[in-house]
Amino acid sequence: MCLLRPELRSGQRVSVMFVTSCAIGLGSNLGDSRGLLDLAVTSLDDHPQIEVMRVAGYYSTKPIGPPQPDYLNSAVTIATSLSPWELLVVLQSIESNSGRERQVHWGARTLDLDLLLYGCWYVNTPSLQVPHPYMADRGFVLVPLAEIAGDWWCGRKSVQDLCSVVDRSGVQLSVEVKQLKTKKNSY
């Protein structure tokens, strides 16, 4: 977590904003998956309290759960002044605006956005668990995340350490992401 300090002028009131670094997993296996992932990244970056910092490549991955098409997965790191619960609402709104319907557990979806890490916070509520409870067991989460945040920590292990021991079979780089423009940079 870092504190942003504006320059002070004599007699000026100052508001202080805390910004937290977060990691979000992205996935899609219905419709134009690449377009939906691009739209999700743009939608995140368009939010006034979110800045996309890094975008991982897009990986073709095998699904978990009922029979369904392969996925396209990625990850982004962001900086945000939103709380974890406010960020969850934003993620669910982007999913909903992309046609996401929650019908079958681990079923096919137009867009899935998971809050993987929120700074060094641990959250365990019925509506939100951070770090994401299954991320350490999923190559389709850890491979893209390690690409952009391998030195971040999840519990007592780095993302890179977790990635080195997880089953990565069926996870293949499909699209290197260098063309998306965000508030911070272009990739």
HULINWO-V140011 format. One record per residue. N is the residue number from 1. RES is the residue in three letters. PHI is phi as a letter, one per 20 degrees, with the letter a starting at -180 (999 if undefined). Layout:
N/RES/PHI ; N/RES/PHI
This chain:
1/MET/999 ; 2/CYS/c ; 3/LEU/d ; 4/LEU/e ; 5/ARG/d ; 6/PRO/f ; 7/GLU/f ; 8/LEU/e ; 9/ARG/c ; 10/SER/g ; 11/GLY/m ; 12/GLN/e ; 13/ARG/e ; 14/VAL/c ; 15/SER/d ; 16/VAL/d ; 17/MET/c ; 18/PHE/e ; 19/VAL/c ; 20/THR/d ; 21/SER/e ; 22/CYS/c ; 23/ALA/c ; 24/ILE/c ; 25/GLY/e ; 26/LEU/c ; 27/GLY/b ; 28/SER/b ; 29/ASN/b ; 30/LEU/c ; 31/GLY/m ; 32/ASP/e ; 33/SER/g ; 34/ARG/f ; 35/GLY/f ; 36/LEU/f ; 37/LEU/f ; 38/ASP/g ; 39/LEU/f ; 40/ALA/f ; 41/VAL/f ; 42/THR/f ; 43/SER/f ; 44/LEU/f ; 45/ASP/f ; 46/ASP/f ; 47/HIS/f ; 48/PRO/f ; 49/GLN/d ; 50/ILE/c ; 51/GLU/c ; 52/VAL/f ; 53/MET/e ; 54/ARG/b ; 55/VAL/c ; 56/ALA/f ; 57/GLY/f ; 58/TYR/e ; 59/TYR/d ; 60/SER/f ; 61/THR/b ; 62/LYS/e ; 63/PRO/f ; 64/ILE/d ; 65/GLY/o ; 66/PRO/f ; 67/PRO/g ; 68/GLN/a ; 69/PRO/f ; 70/ASP/f ; 71/TYR/d ; 72/LEU/d ; 73/ASN/c ; 74/SER/b ; 75/ALA/b ; 76/VAL/c ; 77/THR/d ; 78/ILE/c ; 79/ALA/d ; 80/THR/b ; 81/SER/e ; 82/LEU/f ; 83/SER/f ; 84/PRO/g ; 85/TRP/f ; 86/GLU/f ; 87/LEU/f ; 88/LEU/g ; 89/VAL/f ; 90/VAL/f ; 91/LEU/f ; 92/GLN/f ; 93/SER/f ; 94/ILE/f ; 95/GLU/g ; 96/SER/f ; 97/ASN/f ; 98/SER/e ; 99/GLY/n ; 100/ARG/f ; 101/GLU/c ; 102/ARG/e ; 103/GLN/d ; 104/VAL/c ; 105/HIS/g ; 106/TRP/m ; 107/GLY/e ; 108/ALA/f ; 109/ARG/b ; 110/THR/f ; 111/LEU/b ; 112/ASP/c ; 113/LEU/c ; 114/ASP/d ; 115/LEU/f ; 116/LEU/e ; 117/LEU/c ; 118/TYR/c ; 119/GLY/l ; 120/CYS/d ; 121/TRP/f ; 122/TYR/d ; 123/VAL/c ; 124/ASN/c ; 125/THR/c ; 126/PRO/g ; 127/SER/e ; 128/LEU/b ; 129/GLN/c ; 130/VAL/c ; 131/PRO/g ; 132/HIS/g ; 133/PRO/f ; 134/TYR/d ; 135/MET/f ; 136/ALA/f ; 137/ASP/d ; 138/ARG/c ; 139/GLY/f ; 140/PHE/f ; 141/VAL/e ; 142/LEU/f ; 143/VAL/f ; 144/PRO/f ; 145/LEU/f ; 146/ALA/f ; 147/GLU/f ; 148/ILE/d ; 149/ALA/b ; 150/GLY/f ; 151/ASP/e ; 152/TRP/f ; 153/TRP/d ; 154/CYS/c ; 155/GLY/m ; 156/ARG/e ; 157/LYS/c ; 158/SER/f ; 159/VAL/g ; 160/GLN/f ; 161/ASP/f ; 162/LEU/f ; 163/CYS/f ; 164/SER/f ; 165/VAL/d ; 166/VAL/e ; 167/ASP/f ; 168/ARG/d ; 169/SER/f ; 170/GLY/n ; 171/VAL/d ; 172/GLN/c ; 173/LEU/f ; 174/SER/d ; 175/VAL/b ; 176/GLU/f ; 177/VAL/e ; 178/LYS/c ; 179/GLN/d ; 180/LEU/f ; 181/LYS/e ; 182/THR/c ; 183/LYS/g ; 184/LYS/e ; 185/ASN/a ; 186/SER/d ; 187/TYR/d
